[in-house]
Amino acid sequence: MERLNEILHELGISKVKLAKFLGVSRQMIYNYLELDDINKWPKDKKVLLLNLLGIKSAEELNKIKVDTDYILSVETRMNTVLEEADGTANGSGKSLAGLKKRDQELANDIIDVMKERLEEDKTDESYHIFKYLYHFIQSLDSSRELKYMLAYVSKAAGFTKPLEFAFDEEEQFVFESILFSAMTIYNNGGSSPAKIAESHRRFVNQIEHKIEEKMSRTLELNSARIQAMKELGYTTVTEENFREVLEKMAEIDTRKISNLK
């Protein structure tokens, strides 16, 4: 299952998208991926996944090489199924039903640019670019400054007028000014190697600290889930008992907080 998780990550397939493809809840995807063998999945879901990955058995997972061609082939198969599920789709293979015409055109433009770069790039560079872009989009709600970065790049590349402010004008103005100063220093090499190395060291420490916090919280949640299932007498989480398990986990967290006081 570790290899399956690696493949899904390399393909950029989120839990949400995989859940939609398989026709189950996101929580069920987490439950499936926690199993130690794909053969323990429900037969119909296992067949769907194997077909998506273009293999006939779980034993072939280790033979999969994720490159540009493979990514595109998997994406095509997934989009075909999602189109049929949605009932309507546009020419790009992406369902955009319900979006405004302006939004549909923008989505199509983005898809076309990505497809073109992925088709022409024989290295993994474009894949990583769009993978990081995907992560960037996923992180937009966690930091308001991220959208200011997008506006800065649009302006610096000449696509947007410099005094156009689509977001909070005061905050965007300050952020763009600071980012321009930083980019000027970067382009002119105006900072000493020692200062740069120290700044990057602090950056690494901060990220590692966030990763440690995230892992700690993941372990904590997993422990609470196991305890909740034990107290409720369940051996697995299903769509039927998911809410009950979740409420029991919240109760366990409350008990822990009370014991610390």
Buried (B, 14 or more C-beta within 10 A) or exposed (E): BEEBEEBBEBBBBBBEBBBBBBEBBBBBBEBBBEEEEBEEBEEEBBEBBBEBBEBEEBEEBEEBEBEBEBBEEBBEBBBEBBBEEBEEBBEBBBBBEEEEEEEBEEBBEBBEEBBEBBEEEEEBEBBEBBBEEEEEEEEEEEEEEEBBBBBBEBBBEEEBEEEEBEBEEEEBEEBBEEBEEEEEEEEEEEEEEEEEEEEEEEEEEEEEEEEEEEEEEEEEEEEBBEBBBEEEEBEEBBEEBBEBBBEBBEEBBEEEEEEEE
